[in-house]
Amino acid sequence: MLDTTEVPSPESIVRLKGVRKRFGQNEVLRGIDIEVARGEVVAIIGRSGSGKSTALRCMDYLESIDEGSITVCGHDVGAKANLKALRLDVGIVFQSYNLFPHLTVEENIMLAPTSVKRLAKGQARQLAHKMLEQVGLLDKAEQFPEQLSGGQQQRVAIARSLAMQPKVMLFDEVTSALDPQLTGEVLRVIEDLAKNGMTMIMVTHEMNFARRIANTIIFMHDGKVWEKGPPGMLNDPQTLELKEFLQNEL
């Protein structure tokens, strides 16, 4: 394992320090340090069970931590966190779309702005249409989720998160359930977000995409940040574990 100790930066929008997480006797996160600067795109890679998705979920307090500290957008993420304020600043998209089947596409996107931000329905509908245009699905506004392909549903899920105008977007294996063509649709949307300066942290198995879009790659192994660096590190792994992981991904 390389020395991946982070030097705190005043520009950091996400900071994990000494984070440990256990599920029973299984320690999934074993003292991880991660720093993400405003506008940075970070791709977290690693084998199943390495702790990458758990780390992501801890950033939004979907999982609590046992030791260490997490700060996201100025919020201390913990038992005393203001979760409403935190989740106004952080959007998260999972591999399962979690759209409400009884609501139209636009209604799915309007739900949080009207219920959480108290936007008037007319304003929320305008916002929903703007987000749908951004992900290339404005023509699907009045359809129901079951009428859409998997890739389209995932793009709606991204639009729903964007409607809350978050400062940070978290993506957890958002293409793992999609075939290659649909995967391309979703990755293009994420790439556009990166070009527009959105701070993003992605757990992904799409190595070529990670190389192209990320400023920083984090390789997790055995619950630790094992290797970290710019995308070029994937061409010159410094540890046997990353080398073996990349060979298995080919």
N, C-alpha and C positions, 0 to 999 in steps of 0.2 A: 504494500500500500504506500502511495506517495504521501508526502506531507501536504495536506489540503487545508491547513489552518487558514481561515479568512482574516484579512486585515479590515476592520470596520471602516466603512466609507460613509461620509455624510450624505452621499447621494443614494445610499441603499434604501430601497422601498420594501424589500423583504429581507429579513435577517433571522436565521436559525442559529442558535449557539448551544452546543453541548446537548442536543436534543436526544432523549432516550424515550423509547416507547415499548412497553411489554404487553403481550396478550397472554395472560397466565404466566407460565414459566418461559414462554418464548419471547426473547428480546428481539424485536423486529428492527428497531432503530438503536444503534449502539454509539451514541455520542456524535451526531452529525452537525457540521457547521456549513451553512450555505448563505451566501450574500448575493443579492440580485439588485442591480442598479436600475434606476428609472429608465425605461425605454429599452432595456436589455431583453433578449430572447434566450432562455435557457432550456436546453433539452436534457432530460434525465433519462438515462438508459441503464439497462442491466437485466439480469435474468429474473424470471418470476420468483418472487419470494425475497428479493434483495432489499425491499423496503421502500422502493421508489413511490408507489401509489400511497402508501401510508404516510410518507413525508408530505406529499401533496395535500392529503386530506387533513393533516395536522395544521397546515397553513390557514385553513378556513374553519378550524375548530370543529370539523366533522369527527375528528378523533382528538382526545385529550392526550397530553404528554405526561410522562412520569418525572422527567428531569429536564433541566435546561430552560431555554426561553425562546419565544418566537415573537417577532415584531413585524407587522404587515401594515403598510400605509400609516404608520404612526400608532397603530393599535397594538397593545400588548395582548397577545392571543393566549387566553387562559381562562380559568374558572370565573374570573371577575370581568372578563371582556364584555364590552357592549356589542353583542352579536349582531344587532340590527345595523349599527354603524359599520362594523367590520364587513358585513355582507353587502352593504351598499357600495363598498369600495372594491370588493373582490367578486369576480364572476368565475364560476366553475362549470365545466362541461365534461360529462362522463361518456363512456362508450355506449351506455344505454341512454336513449334520448330523453326519456321521462317526460314526454309530452302528454298533456291531458287529451284522451281520445274523444271526449264529448265536446271539446272546444275546437273552433276553427283555428287555422294557423295564426291569423291576426289576433284572435282572442287569447291564445296561448301567450303571445308576446305582450299583450296589453295587461295581463293579469297582475303582474308585480308592480308595474308603474302606477296602476290605479289603486291597488290595495296597500302598497307600501309607501309610495311617494305621493299618493293622493292626487294624481293627475286627473283632470277631467277626461271623460271618455273620448271626446273629440281630439284632445291633445295626444292621448295615449294611442289612438288609432293612427294619427299622423306619424308619431314616433315609430310605431310598428311598421308602417309602410316604408319609412326611411331605412329601418334596419333590414327589412326584407329586400329592399333594392340593393343594399350593400352586399348581401349574400346571394344576389341574383335570383330571388324567388318572389318578387312582387306580384307576379301573375298567379301565385298560389295562395294569396291572402285569405280567400274565402273557402278554401278546401279544408278537409279534415286530415289529420295525420295519416290515417290508414290509406288515403289516396296518394300518398307520396312514397317515393323510394326511400331506402335507408339513408342514402347520401343526402337527399333533400331534407329528411327529418333531422339529421344531424346539423345541417346548416340552419334550420329553424331553431334548434336548441342553442346554437351559437348566437343567432339574432336575438333570442330571448334574453340571454345573458348580457349582450351588448346594450339592450334597451335600458338597463339600469345604469349605464354609463360608468362602468367600473374603471378603476385605476390599474388593476392587475387582472389578467385572465389566466386561469389554471385549466389545463387540458389533460385529462387522464385517459390515455389510449383511445382517443376519440375515433380512430379509424379501424380498430381491431376487429370489429364485427362487419366490416364492409368489404366488398370485392374491389379489385384494383381500380376499375373505372370510377366507382363511387368514391373511393378513397381520394382520387385525384380532385374531385369536386370540392371536398372538404378541405384538403390541403391548400388549394388555391385561395380559399377564403382566409385561412390562417396566415398564409404568406402575405396577403394584402394588408391584414392587420399589422403584421410586422413592419411592412413598408411605411405604414402610417404612424409608427412609433409606439404602439401598444406594448406595455410590459407584459411578457408572457412566460410562463413556466409550463413546459410540456413533458409529460411522461409519454414516451413513444418508442415503438419498435421500428419506425421508418428511418433507417440509417441514412439513406440518401437525402431525405428531406431534412433531417437534423443537420447534416453537413451543410446544406444549402442555406438554411434559414437561421440557424442558431448562432449567437455570438459566443456562447459558452456551452460546452458539453460537460455533463456530470455523469460519471460512471459509478453506479452504486453496486456494492458487492458485500454480502454478509452483513447487511445493516449499517454499512459505513460508506462515506464518500471515499471511493478507492482511488479514483484518478479524475482530474479536472483540468480543463484547458480549452483553447479555441478548437474549432472543428478539425483543424489539421492534426490534432492529437490522434484522431482515428486512423490516420495513415502511418503513425509512428507510436504505437502503444508502448508505454514504459513498464507495464506490469504484465506478468504472464496471464493473469486473470482477464484483463481486457483483451489481450491478444486472442485467447481461447474463445471469449465471447464473440468477438468480431468474426472469427473463423466459422463459428456455428451459425452466424447470421447470414453468411453468404449462401 
